[in-house]
């Protein structure tokens, strides 16, 4: 982090209560790069707040997987290797397929309308930034997870995938690829609607995950 130029700015004093959100935006937008050290004193100076809320926000981000603590070194923005990505996606195949099955079981007209509405929002999105596309991507998945009825499963998936979705931005996918990824969510909706056999839950997630990350290190269902 450069000392001679602030990369974070609080527009109003009320944003002091949203330091965590501000840091997340800085990470997702690339202002804070993967592997960057997050110094409490420097952040406190840049944001003109005490170190206590900075420390609390960093711990919240650590729980979300966006920040990692390295003993005797401090807090750093998460940085994933190819092996890390493979390990996370292997777990996604298991956990997200379960979330799909539970969402399918708990599907109500209200949940279905929310999922369909998010897909329509994705379809209408034109010329969106990679950041906006990733936010839409994550929002759809979180609708499924929250509709699973299992708050522990939802929490695990949020924590597991937070660094992955953040890291996806660093891949700098061009517009055409991001649009293709957004369009790939229709099969997930078809599954929870009961239009795809239950036994294909893992296959549906596999197809979705490998569209962005490839097949390396993943066991095909």
N, C-alpha and C positions, 0 to 999 in steps of 0.2 A: 504494500500500500504506500503510495507516494505521500510524503509529508508536506510537499509544497503546493498540493492542489487537492481540495476536498472533492471526493467523488459522490458524497452523500449530502443532501440538503434537506432540512426540515422547513417546510413552507410556513407552518404555523405551529404555535406552542402546543396545540391540541394533539399533534402527531407524535408527541413524546410518548403517548400511550400506545402507539402503534409502531414502535421501533422494530419489533419482530417482522411485521409485514413489510416495513421499509427495507429491511435487510434481505428478505426473501425476494422482493422485486429487484434489488441490486444484484443478487446472485443470478436470477433468471434472465435478467437483461444483459448480463455479461459485464456489468460495472465492477463486480467482484468476481475475479477469475477463479477457476478450480485450483485448489492448492494455496490460495491466498491466505495469509495469516490475518486473523481478526484481532487486532489489539484493542483491548478495552479502553485504554487511555486515549488512543488516537480517535476511536469512534466517539468517545465522550467529548473530545475537543471539537470534532467535526459537527456533531449534532447539538452541541451546547446543552448537554444534560449530564447528570451525575453518572458514575460508573455502575450504580446499583441496577437501574433498569436495563442498561446495556448487558450486564452479566445475566440477568434474568432472561432477556430476549435470546441471548446466545445459547443458553441452556435449553430453551424451547426449540430452537432450531436444531440443536443436537438431538433432541428426542425425535424430531421429524426426519433426521438423517441427512439434513443439508449441511450440517457442520459437524466436524469430528474433533475430539479433544486428544491431543498427543501429549502424554506425560512429560513434564518439564519443558515443553515447547509452547503450549497454548492451544488456542482454537484456530481451526483452518476450514476454509470452504472445501466441501467434499470433492475429491477427484477420483474417478473410477478408471480402473484398468479394464482391458478386454475380459480378463478372467473374472473380475468383479461383476461385470455386466452379465456374463454367462451364468454366474451363480444366482444373481437376482432373478433372472428370467426363468431359471429352472424352478425356483420357488413360485414364481408367478403362475406357471403352468398348473401347479397344484392348487394354490390358494384362490386364484381367480376362477378356475373351473368350478370350485366349490361355491364361490360367490355367485356365479352364473346360475348354478343349480338352485341355490336358496332364493335368489331373486325370482327365478321362474316359479318356484313354489309359492312365493309370497306376492306374486304380481297382482296388482289391483288396477282398475281403470285409471286411477290417479297417477300411480307410478308409471304406467304405460304412456300416459300423456306427457309426463315430464321427460321420459326418455325420448319419445318421438319429437318433442319440442326441441330438445338439445340437438338431435340429428338434423332437424330442419334448420336450426341456427347454423350448424356447421355447413350445411349445403348452401346456404345463402351467403356465407362468408366469402368475400372476394378480395383479393389483394391484401389478405391479412399478414401480419408479421409472423415470424416463427414463434415468437413469444405468445401471441394471441392464439395461434393454432395449438400450441402445447397446452395452454390453459383450457381450451375447449376440449381437447383430448382428455385431460385429467378430469374435468368436470363430468364428462359422460361416464367414465369409469367409477368415479366416486358416487354417482347416482345408483349404479348397480351395487356397489359395496354397501352403501347405507341402506339399500332395500333388501339386503340379505337377512336382516333381522338378527345378525350376530355382530354385536358391537366389538367383540374381541377380534374377529376376523377382519372387520373394517379397519380397526386400529393397526393391525399387523400389516395390512396392505398399504395403508397410508404411509407408515413408517418405512416399509420396504421399498416402495416405489418413488418416494419423494426425491431421493438423490438421482434416480434413474431418469425421471421426467426432467429434472433440472439439467442433468448432463446431456439430455437429448438436444437441448438448445445449442450446446457447444458443437454438436455434429454439423451445425450450419447447413441443414437440409434446405435445398432450394424450394421455391414456391410449389412447383409441380409435385415434388415428392411429399410435401406437407399436406397438399390437397388430397393426394392419394391415400395418405395415412388417415385423414379425417373421414374419407369415404369408406374406409375399411370397418367402420363401426356398425354398419347395417347388419352384418351377420350376427353380431352380439345381440342386437334387439330381436332379430328373428328367433334366436335361440330362447330367450326368456319369454317370448310370446308362444312358445311351444310348437314352432314351425320346423324345428330341427330335433332329431332324436336326442334323448337325454344322454345316451352313451357317447355322443359327439362333443360333449362340453370341452374336454381337453383339446380336441382337434381344432375347435373354433378359436380358442385362446392361442394355440400354437400358430395358427395361420395369421392371427392378428399381430402377435409379438414378432414373428420372423419377418413380417413386412418391413419393419423398421430396422431390426437388429440383425437379421440374417439367421441362418440355421446353425452357425458355429456353436458347438458345445451344448446344443439342445437335443434332447431325445424326442424323436418324432413319435406321436401317439399311434 
